[in-house]
Amino acid sequence: MLSFLIFSLFLMLLSYLGNWWLLHIMFFVMTFLFYFSFVSFYYFSNISYFLGCDVYSYTLILLSVWICGLMLLASESIYHYNYYSNIFMFFVLFLFITLYLSFSSMNLILFYLFFESSLIPTMFLIFGWGYQPERLQAGMYFLFYTLFSSLPMLLSILYFYFVFGSLSFSLIYNFDCFYFIFYLCMIFSFLVKVPMFFIHVWLPKAHVEAPVSGSMILAGVLLSLGGYGLFRIFSILIMSGLKYNYMFISISLLGGLFISFMCLRQSDIKSLIAYSSVIHMGLVLGGIMTFNYWGIFGSLILMLAHGLCSSSLFCLANVVYDRLGSRSLFIIKGLINFMPTMSMWWFLLSSYNMAAPPSLNLMGEIMLFNSLVSWNVLSTWVFIIMSFFSAAYTLYMYSYSQHGLIYSGSFSFCNGYGREYLLMFLHWVPLNLIIFMSNMLFI
């Protein structure tokens, strides 16, 4: 694990020298090398110093490397116009290193430290390369929501260390206390990061104002960081979780239902995709909190699928924004006339967003359906209605953007570049291929 960290640190030289495409290739080389590193399902492997990984962290590190490589491919305009491209590469690498350390840390306080430090490069990406002046407000929302929720968590970690005497994931076990305040302080920071309904307000703002790379890493990995944190922290909160989790499962399911209605009245395409992220992560939150095998691994698969699918939809929205200079569904109508081949990618990725077979999303949702139904039969109806509205708002997004009369104010237009088709292809292929390896999770 330490070898990959040193590899990433040496890549900082490439950002200093301005080798954009070499850095892009190196991310894919790292993906290839990390893919073949052996990992165990039931305990930490590849241990070096304080770093190690099990199947949960292994999968999410792979996703992080893949998405960071695609971020550079999507942000080619920054390199083309030399818009501080060296600093941009530095922040992408900095963000990747913090994510890598977060997912591979075997100590609770180190995990907290790297979890919080991922905030800094993300905020700089929003502030430095965002589109509208409102990005300052969006960055502040993102900063203060995360910081407000993180201090109680730090205090509860220190209290836990005082009582228990260790913070190593391999040594800590169930902490039999029913203090609701302790339980809430431990998970609140992750609930904000997931984000749960009621504390999701920062997410649509951050997504809408972030550059395409910021949206990709936010949707792809940073939301999964919240789910991963819950998975780790619940190993010490099993008794409290069994007592109090029903509240958060209910909020996440009903919140997903309300946000489905909100998606049907969005006119901003990035806002619509961001709200659909909240719905998917609500299912992930519900799955982790049911405390069963279906829920834990269903949430992992859905985080992986959501990371690839939402990231690709943000890329498509950016392709349209580059051409028309607008994100409004009223202005970007009739795209099938301009970009018929890109319309195929809109169709494929929209259908995967609504969990059509043979996508990874479908497998994740089936596993979470089993998990939530076994937890409470009433959640069946909520899940069915959410699935229906998921198809409804995705079809609304697809049909509104692709069909209809062309906006008369659009001056000139061109079809997609080879780089953009490659970007879509590299998002789409893992969504199809990983489902063939799904038998590994049922050993």
VMD Tcl script that draws the C-alpha trace (Angstrom):
set ca {
  {0.00 0.00 0.00}
  {2.88 2.34 0.81}
  {4.38 1.76 -2.65}
  {1.27 3.22 -4.32}
  {1.40 6.21 -1.96}
  {5.06 6.88 -2.90}
  {4.15 6.42 -6.58}
  {1.44 9.10 -6.17}
  {3.82 11.48 -4.38}
  {6.39 11.17 -7.16}
  {3.66 12.04 -9.69}
  {3.68 15.53 -8.12}
  {6.77 16.15 -10.28}
  {4.64 15.66 -13.39}
  {2.23 18.39 -12.24}
  {5.21 20.70 -11.67}
  {6.61 19.95 -15.14}
  {3.18 20.30 -16.77}
  {3.01 16.79 -18.31}
  {-0.81 16.63 -18.48}
  {-1.27 13.53 -20.67}
  {1.57 11.62 -19.00}
  {-0.15 12.13 -15.63}
  {-3.43 11.01 -17.20}
  {-1.78 7.80 -18.45}
  {-0.09 7.22 -15.08}
  {-3.48 7.13 -13.33}
  {-4.52 4.28 -15.62}
  {-1.19 2.51 -15.07}
  {-1.82 2.78 -11.32}
  {-5.35 1.36 -11.80}
  {-3.89 -1.62 -13.67}
  {-1.19 -2.25 -11.03}
  {-3.57 -1.86 -8.08}
  {-6.18 -4.13 -9.67}
  {-3.79 -7.09 -9.42}
  {-2.80 -6.49 -5.81}
  {-4.23 -9.32 -3.72}
  {-6.98 -8.41 -1.27}
  {-8.77 -10.51 1.35}
  {-12.50 -10.34 1.98}
  {-12.56 -10.75 5.74}
  {-9.51 -8.95 7.09}
  {-6.98 -6.29 6.12}
  {-4.28 -7.31 3.65}
  {-1.37 -5.54 1.88}
  {-0.51 -4.02 5.27}
  {2.36 -1.55 5.41}
  {2.74 0.70 8.46}
  {-0.71 2.24 9.11}
  {-2.08 1.38 5.64}
  {-3.98 -1.69 4.51}
  {-7.13 -2.60 2.61}
  {-10.00 -5.05 2.61}
  {-12.58 -5.57 -0.13}
  {-14.50 -2.38 0.74}
  {-11.52 -0.04 0.63}
  {-9.93 -1.92 -2.32}
  {-13.01 -1.31 -4.50}
  {-13.30 2.37 -3.59}
  {-9.55 3.04 -4.12}
  {-9.87 1.51 -7.60}
  {-12.85 3.80 -8.27}
  {-10.86 6.83 -7.04}
  {-7.89 6.17 -9.35}
  {-10.17 5.55 -12.32}
  {-12.25 8.71 -11.77}
  {-9.12 10.88 -11.22}
  {-7.74 9.68 -14.56}
  {-11.04 10.53 -16.25}
  {-11.12 13.96 -14.56}
  {-8.02 14.96 -16.51}
  {-9.55 13.63 -19.73}
  {-12.76 15.62 -19.12}
  {-10.92 18.86 -18.21}
  {-8.87 19.05 -21.40}
  {-10.00 22.66 -21.98}
  {-7.99 23.72 -18.88}
  {-4.87 22.28 -20.53}
  {-5.80 23.62 -23.98}
  {-6.21 27.22 -22.78}
  {-3.43 26.84 -20.15}
  {-5.84 27.96 -17.42}
  {-3.40 27.30 -14.51}
  {-3.17 23.67 -15.64}
  {-0.14 22.88 -13.41}
  {-2.00 23.98 -10.26}
  {-5.07 22.05 -11.40}
  {-3.00 18.86 -11.79}
  {-1.49 19.43 -8.35}
  {-4.94 19.68 -6.73}
  {-6.22 16.57 -8.54}
  {-3.20 14.62 -7.26}
  {-3.55 16.12 -3.78}
  {-7.21 15.08 -3.72}
  {-6.37 11.57 -4.92}
  {-3.69 11.14 -2.21}
  {-6.12 12.24 0.56}
  {-8.77 9.82 -0.78}
  {-6.25 6.99 -1.04}
  {-5.09 7.57 2.54}
  {-8.70 7.84 3.78}
  {-9.71 4.51 2.25}
  {-6.54 2.65 3.28}
  {-6.08 3.98 6.85}
  {-6.42 1.32 9.53}
  {-6.68 3.81 12.37}
  {-9.80 5.81 13.24}
  {-8.08 9.13 14.02}
  {-5.95 8.95 10.84}
  {-9.06 8.15 8.83}
  {-10.73 11.23 10.34}
  {-7.70 13.39 9.53}
  {-7.53 12.37 5.84}
  {-11.34 12.39 5.54}
  {-11.37 16.06 6.55}
  {-8.30 16.99 4.49}
  {-10.08 15.90 1.27}
  {-12.22 19.02 1.81}
  {-9.33 21.39 0.97}
  {-8.50 20.39 -2.65}
  {-12.22 19.97 -3.48}
  {-12.94 23.48 -2.29}
  {-10.03 24.88 -4.32}
  {-11.35 23.09 -7.42}
  {-14.77 24.72 -6.91}
  {-13.31 28.18 -6.13}
  {-10.62 28.17 -8.81}
  {-12.23 26.52 -11.83}
  {-15.98 26.89 -11.17}
  {-18.19 28.69 -13.67}
  {-20.36 31.31 -11.97}
  {-19.68 33.86 -9.18}
  {-22.10 31.83 -6.99}
  {-19.31 29.24 -6.63}
  {-18.03 31.22 -3.62}
  {-21.33 30.72 -1.82}
  {-21.43 27.05 -2.87}
  {-17.89 26.50 -1.57}
  {-18.78 28.13 1.74}
  {-21.87 25.89 2.08}
  {-19.67 22.87 1.41}
  {-17.00 24.04 3.89}
  {-19.28 24.95 6.78}
  {-21.60 21.92 6.50}
  {-18.55 19.63 6.67}
  {-16.72 21.53 9.42}
  {-19.84 21.93 11.56}
  {-20.44 18.19 11.52}
  {-16.80 17.13 12.00}
  {-15.96 18.68 15.40}
  {-18.50 16.53 17.37}
  {-17.03 13.48 15.63}
  {-13.49 14.40 16.71}
  {-14.62 14.83 20.33}
  {-16.45 11.48 20.29}
  {-13.37 9.74 18.81}
  {-11.23 11.18 21.64}
  {-13.83 10.03 24.19}
  {-13.84 6.55 22.65}
  {-10.02 6.40 22.86}
  {-10.16 7.50 26.51}
  {-12.61 4.68 27.33}
  {-11.29 1.93 25.07}
  {-7.54 2.64 24.73}
  {-7.16 1.91 20.99}
  {-8.35 3.32 17.68}
  {-7.08 0.61 15.33}
  {-9.86 -0.90 13.15}
  {-8.46 -4.39 13.71}
  {-8.62 -4.04 17.52}
  {-11.79 -2.07 18.24}
  {-15.05 -3.94 18.71}
  {-18.62 -3.23 19.74}
  {-18.85 -0.36 22.23}
  {-21.90 -1.29 24.33}
  {-23.24 2.14 25.13}
  {-26.65 3.55 24.36}
  {-25.75 7.24 24.54}
  {-27.69 8.74 21.66}
  {-25.45 11.84 21.67}
  {-22.29 9.71 21.25}
  {-23.95 7.69 18.47}
  {-25.13 10.85 16.66}
  {-21.78 12.64 17.00}
  {-19.94 9.64 15.55}
  {-22.10 9.31 12.43}
  {-23.25 12.91 11.84}
  {-20.20 13.90 9.77}
  {-20.77 10.91 7.47}
  {-24.50 11.65 7.17}
  {-23.60 15.14 5.91}
  {-21.10 13.68 3.44}
  {-23.46 10.99 2.07}
  {-25.67 13.32 2.17}
  {-28.85 12.41 4.04}
  {-32.11 14.24 3.37}
  {-32.43 17.46 5.49}
  {-28.64 18.01 5.40}
  {-28.26 17.63 1.63}
  {-28.58 21.35 0.76}
  {-24.84 21.84 0.09}
  {-24.70 19.12 -2.57}
  {-26.80 20.58 -5.45}
  {-25.14 24.00 -4.96}
  {-21.63 22.50 -4.98}
  {-22.41 20.37 -8.05}
  {-23.97 23.17 -10.07}
  {-21.11 25.61 -9.44}
  {-18.21 23.12 -9.62}
  {-16.26 22.52 -12.85}
  {-16.81 19.18 -14.57}
  {-13.85 17.63 -12.72}
  {-15.23 18.81 -9.36}
  {-18.66 17.34 -10.14}
  {-17.09 14.06 -11.22}
  {-15.05 13.58 -8.05}
  {-17.92 14.79 -5.83}
  {-20.42 12.38 -7.37}
  {-17.91 9.60 -7.96}
  {-15.89 9.30 -4.79}
  {-16.53 11.95 -2.13}
  {-20.12 10.80 -1.50}
  {-18.85 7.21 -1.29}
  {-16.42 8.40 1.40}
  {-19.43 9.03 3.67}
  {-20.78 5.52 3.04}
  {-17.35 3.99 3.67}
  {-17.05 5.93 6.95}
  {-20.43 4.61 8.13}
  {-19.37 1.07 7.25}
  {-16.23 1.43 9.38}
  {-17.81 3.29 12.30}
  {-20.75 0.90 12.74}
  {-18.37 -1.86 13.85}
  {-18.26 -0.07 17.22}
  {-21.90 1.10 17.23}
  {-23.77 -2.15 16.63}
  {-25.95 -2.03 19.76}
  {-26.72 1.68 19.40}
  {-27.38 1.15 15.68}
  {-29.91 -1.60 16.35}
  {-31.70 0.77 18.70}
  {-31.62 4.05 16.72}
  {-31.02 3.27 13.03}
  {-34.71 3.09 12.15}
  {-34.93 6.90 12.28}
  {-32.21 7.44 9.68}
  {-33.41 4.64 7.40}
  {-36.91 6.18 7.43}
  {-35.54 9.68 6.72}
  {-33.34 8.48 3.85}
  {-36.16 6.48 2.19}
  {-38.86 9.13 2.56}
  {-36.33 11.83 1.64}
  {-35.54 9.94 -1.56}
  {-39.25 9.93 -2.32}
  {-39.58 13.72 -1.81}
  {-36.46 14.49 -3.87}
  {-37.86 12.34 -6.72}
  {-40.71 14.87 -6.94}
  {-38.19 17.73 -6.82}
  {-36.28 16.19 -9.75}
  {-39.42 16.34 -11.88}
  {-39.52 20.13 -11.63}
  {-35.84 20.98 -12.16}
  {-34.94 23.10 -15.16}
  {-31.16 23.00 -14.57}
  {-29.75 19.72 -15.89}
  {-26.79 19.59 -13.46}
  {-29.15 20.25 -10.56}
  {-31.36 17.35 -11.70}
  {-28.38 14.95 -11.83}
  {-27.19 16.20 -8.41}
  {-30.60 15.55 -6.82}
  {-30.67 12.06 -8.35}
  {-27.32 11.49 -6.57}
  {-29.01 12.27 -3.25}
  {-31.67 9.62 -3.99}
  {-29.11 6.92 -4.81}
  {-27.04 7.70 -1.75}
  {-30.20 7.59 0.38}
  {-30.57 3.94 -0.68}
  {-26.90 3.33 0.16}
  {-27.43 4.85 3.62}
  {-30.50 2.67 4.21}
  {-28.63 -0.46 3.07}
  {-25.65 0.09 5.40}
  {-27.91 0.80 8.38}
  {-29.90 -2.42 8.03}
  {-26.79 -4.31 9.26}
  {-27.12 -7.34 7.01}
  {-24.95 -8.88 4.30}
  {-27.25 -7.87 1.43}
  {-27.28 -4.26 2.62}
  {-23.53 -3.92 3.22}
  {-22.44 -5.31 -0.15}
  {-25.45 -3.88 -2.01}
  {-24.44 -0.43 -0.79}
  {-20.83 -1.04 -1.95}
  {-22.02 -2.04 -5.43}
  {-24.44 0.88 -5.68}
  {-21.70 3.33 -4.57}
  {-19.47 1.96 -7.32}
  {-22.25 2.10 -9.93}
  {-23.38 5.57 -8.84}
  {-19.78 6.82 -8.97}
  {-19.43 5.81 -12.62}
  {-22.97 6.62 -13.78}
  {-23.41 10.06 -12.15}
  {-19.88 11.08 -13.14}
  {-20.61 10.25 -16.79}
  {-23.91 12.18 -16.72}
  {-22.07 15.26 -15.40}
  {-19.58 14.84 -18.27}
  {-22.47 14.79 -20.77}
  {-23.98 17.91 -19.18}
  {-20.58 19.59 -19.51}
  {-20.34 18.62 -23.22}
  {-23.64 20.44 -23.79}
  {-22.58 23.40 -21.62}
  {-19.37 23.80 -23.66}
  {-21.44 24.02 -26.85}
  {-24.42 26.14 -25.79}
  {-23.18 27.96 -22.70}
  {-26.32 26.98 -20.76}
  {-27.55 24.23 -18.45}
  {-31.24 25.08 -18.80}
  {-33.45 22.32 -20.22}
  {-35.47 25.00 -22.02}
  {-32.42 26.08 -24.04}
  {-30.61 22.78 -24.66}
  {-33.56 21.10 -26.40}
  {-33.30 19.16 -29.65}
  {-29.76 17.85 -29.12}
  {-30.49 14.72 -31.17}
  {-30.48 16.93 -34.28}
  {-27.03 18.33 -33.50}
  {-25.28 15.39 -31.87}
  {-27.02 12.12 -32.83}
  {-24.08 9.91 -31.74}
  {-23.81 11.71 -28.37}
  {-27.55 11.13 -28.01}
  {-26.81 7.39 -27.96}
  {-24.56 7.93 -24.92}
  {-27.29 10.03 -23.29}
  {-29.67 7.11 -23.79}
  {-27.28 4.41 -22.52}
  {-26.22 6.30 -19.39}
  {-29.74 7.57 -18.63}
  {-31.05 4.01 -18.82}
  {-28.29 2.90 -16.43}
  {-29.21 5.76 -14.09}
  {-32.69 4.24 -13.79}
  {-31.14 0.79 -13.16}
  {-31.92 -0.92 -16.46}
  {-30.29 -4.33 -17.04}
  {-27.45 -5.32 -17.48}
  {-26.12 -2.42 -15.40}
  {-24.32 -2.58 -12.08}
  {-26.99 -0.19 -10.71}
  {-29.63 -2.91 -11.15}
  {-27.60 -5.44 -9.18}
  {-27.00 -2.93 -6.35}
  {-30.67 -1.97 -6.19}
  {-31.82 -5.62 -6.13}
  {-29.48 -6.34 -3.22}
  {-30.64 -3.23 -1.36}
  {-34.27 -4.16 -2.06}
  {-33.68 -7.54 -0.37}
  {-31.97 -5.81 2.52}
  {-34.67 -3.18 3.13}
  {-37.59 -5.57 2.67}
  {-36.09 -8.01 5.19}
  {-35.70 -5.06 7.59}
  {-39.32 -3.90 7.26}
  {-42.02 -4.93 4.78}
  {-43.43 -1.38 4.64}
  {-40.23 -0.17 2.96}
  {-41.25 -2.29 -0.09}
  {-43.82 0.28 -1.17}
  {-41.47 3.22 -0.72}
  {-38.81 1.41 -2.74}
  {-41.26 0.57 -5.55}
  {-42.49 4.19 -5.82}
  {-38.88 5.48 -5.76}
  {-37.95 3.10 -8.61}
  {-40.92 4.30 -10.64}
  {-40.08 7.98 -10.15}
  {-36.41 7.28 -10.83}
  {-37.46 6.13 -14.30}
  {-39.83 9.12 -14.60}
  {-37.30 11.90 -13.91}
  {-34.57 10.20 -15.97}
  {-36.93 9.95 -18.96}
  {-37.93 13.58 -18.37}
  {-34.25 14.60 -18.50}
  {-33.53 12.52 -21.60}
  {-36.62 13.44 -23.63}
  {-36.49 17.15 -22.75}
  {-32.81 17.50 -23.69}
  {-32.80 15.34 -26.84}
  {-36.17 16.05 -28.44}
  {-38.12 19.17 -29.29}
  {-37.45 22.28 -31.35}
  {-33.89 23.60 -31.55}
  {-33.30 26.81 -29.58}
  {-33.14 29.65 -32.10}
  {-30.43 31.52 -30.16}
  {-27.76 28.85 -30.70}
  {-25.27 30.24 -33.20}
  {-22.91 27.45 -34.23}
  {-22.46 23.87 -33.18}
  {-20.21 20.85 -33.67}
  {-20.51 17.16 -32.97}
  {-18.59 15.41 -30.19}
  {-14.80 15.02 -30.21}
  {-13.06 11.64 -30.03}
  {-11.90 12.56 -26.51}
  {-15.52 12.94 -25.33}
  {-16.58 9.60 -26.82}
  {-13.59 7.93 -25.16}
  {-14.60 9.54 -21.86}
  {-18.13 8.13 -22.11}
  {-16.82 4.72 -23.15}
  {-14.46 4.51 -20.17}
  {-17.36 5.29 -17.82}
  {-19.75 2.86 -19.50}
  {-17.54 -0.23 -19.89}
  {-16.93 -0.86 -16.13}
  {-20.69 -0.58 -15.50}
  {-21.17 -3.58 -17.81}
  {-18.09 -5.61 -16.99}
  {-18.11 -5.53 -13.17}
  {-21.50 -7.27 -13.04}
  {-19.85 -10.40 -14.55}
  {-17.48 -10.52 -11.57}
  {-20.31 -10.13 -9.05}
  {-20.12 -13.78 -7.96}
  {-17.06 -12.78 -5.89}
  {-19.37 -10.96 -3.47}
  {-21.53 -14.03 -2.88}
  {-18.73 -16.37 -1.73}
}
mol new
graphics top color blue
foreach p $ca { graphics top sphere $p radius 0.5 }
foreach p [lrange $ca 0 end-1] q [lrange $ca 1 end] { graphics top cylinder $p $q radius 0.2 }
display resetview
